[in-house]
Amino acid sequence: MRFHHYYVYMVTNPKRTTLYTGVTNDLQRRLEEHTENEGQPHSFAGRYFCNQLAHWELFGDITQAITREKEIKGWRREKKDTLVATSNPEWRDLTHDIIS
């Protein structure tokens, strides 16, 4: 049986004024897409220059990942900030930890 990986992730812009939450089965590819879309008005993350990985979570089940993504998207900004600060207190860009 093959184990699948699904990621719920949050990216932010350099000033940390905007957060984007998403789900993917290939976090490296998705982060590269966010970088390629930087400044592009056709995508939310691109429009707001959200390409710095602030938080991510790993799931083995897509349903659980989608449920978590929807949960986080329903939160107020303060709760999202607390989640990021818990796992990444300096709000370091974690992209380079994923893309080697």
matplotlib code that plots the C-alpha trace (Angstrom):
import matplotlib.pyplot as plt

x = [0.0, 1.3, 1.3, 0.2, 1.3, -1.0, 0.0, -2.0, 0.2, 0.2, 2.2, 2.5, 4.0, 7.2, 5.4, 3.2, 0.1, -1.7, -1.9, -3.0, -3.9, -4.0, -3.8, -1.6, 0.0, 3.3, 4.4, 7.7, 5.9, 3.2, 5.7, 7.5, 4.1, 3.5, 7.0, 6.3, 2.9, 4.3, 2.7, 0.1, -3.4, -5.1, -4.3, -4.8, -1.4, 0.2, -1.7, -0.5, 3.0, 2.3, 5.2, 6.9, 6.1, 5.1, 3.5, 2.7, 1.1, 1.4, -1.6, -1.9, -5.6, -6.9, -10.2, -8.4, -6.2, -9.2, -11.1, -8.1, -7.6, -11.3, -11.0, -8.0, -9.6, -12.6, -10.4, -9.9, -6.5, -5.4, -5.9, -3.9, -1.1, -1.0, -0.8, 2.1, 3.8, 3.5, 5.4, 7.5, 8.0, 10.3, 8.0, 11.0, 10.4, 10.4, 10.5, 14.2, 13.5, 11.2, 12.9, 16.5]
y = [0.0, 3.4, 6.3, 9.6, 13.0, 15.9, 19.3, 22.2, 25.2, 29.0, 31.5, 35.2, 38.2, 39.9, 42.4, 39.6, 41.5, 38.8, 35.1, 32.4, 28.9, 26.1, 22.3, 20.3, 16.9, 18.4, 21.2, 21.9, 22.3, 24.4, 26.8, 27.1, 28.0, 30.7, 32.2, 32.0, 33.7, 36.6, 39.8, 38.1, 39.5, 36.3, 34.5, 35.7, 34.6, 36.2, 39.5, 39.9, 38.5, 35.6, 33.2, 32.9, 29.6, 30.4, 27.1, 23.6, 20.4, 16.9, 14.5, 11.0, 11.4, 14.1, 14.4, 15.3, 17.8, 19.5, 19.6, 21.2, 23.7, 24.8, 25.0, 27.3, 29.4, 29.9, 31.3, 35.0, 36.4, 36.4, 32.7, 32.1, 34.3, 32.2, 29.0, 30.3, 31.7, 28.3, 26.4, 29.2, 32.0, 34.1, 33.8, 32.5, 31.7, 27.9, 27.5, 26.6, 23.8, 22.3, 23.2, 21.8]
z = [0.0, -1.0, 1.5, 0.1, 1.3, 1.5, 2.9, 4.3, 4.1, 4.8, 2.8, 3.5, 1.8, 2.9, 5.2, 6.6, 6.0, 3.9, 4.5, 2.0, 3.1, 0.7, 0.3, -2.1, -2.7, -3.8, -1.5, -3.4, -6.7, -5.2, -3.6, -6.9, -8.5, -5.9, -6.7, -10.5, -10.0, -7.9, -8.9, -11.2, -10.7, -11.8, -8.5, -4.9, -3.7, -6.7, -6.5, -2.8, -3.3, -0.9, -1.6, 1.8, 3.6, 7.2, 8.2, 6.9, 8.2, 6.7, 6.3, 4.9, 4.0, 1.5, 3.3, 6.6, 4.8, 3.1, 6.4, 8.1, 5.3, 5.6, 9.4, 9.2, 6.4, 8.7, 11.5, 12.3, 11.5, 15.1, 15.4, 12.2, 13.5, 16.7, 14.8, 12.8, 15.9, 17.7, 15.0, 13.6, 16.3, 14.1, 11.1, 9.1, 5.5, 5.5, 1.7, 1.7, 4.2, 1.6, -1.7, -1.6]

ax = plt.figure().add_subplot(projection="3d")
ax.plot(x, y, z, "-o")
ax.set_aspect("equal")
plt.show()
